[in-house]
Amino acid sequence: QVRLVESGGGLVQAGGSLRLSCVASGMLFSMSPMGWYRRAPGKQRELVARITKNSSTNYADSVKGRFTISRDNAKNTHYLQMNSLKPEDTAVYYCNAQRWPTNDDYWGQGTQVTVSS
C-alpha cells in the first residue's frame, strides 16, 4: 500500500522560507516520478514542481527561481525548498507520486502553507 506523508508546512512572513518533505512507502521510490501540487482557496489544484527518477525537474512559471524540488532515494523522500515566499503562495501543498511501473497517481494528505504580508 502506497503511503505519502508530508511535513514542513506552516506560517511564514513574506520573503521567508519553508521546506516541505514527503516520505514515501509501499512503492519503488527510486523509479517513480514525484511532484508537489497546491490548491489555493477558491482555485483548482495546480502543479508546482516535478522531478523524474533521473532528477530532471520542471516548475510552474510562478515559482521558477524561488522553489527547488529535490529527492533523496536513500531516504525515500523528496523535498520542496521554498524561498522568497509571497502571499500568493498560500495554499495546501500536496505530495504526488506516480508509482512505477503503472504510473498510477498517489497523493499525500496535504500540508498548509500560509504566507503573511
ABEGO torsion letter per residue (X at the ends): XBBBBBBGBEBBBBGBBBBBBBBBBGBBAAABBBBBBBBBBGBBBBBABBBBAAGBBBBBAAABGABBBBBBAAAGBBBBBBBGBBAAABBBBBBBBBBOAAGBBBBBAEBBBBBBX
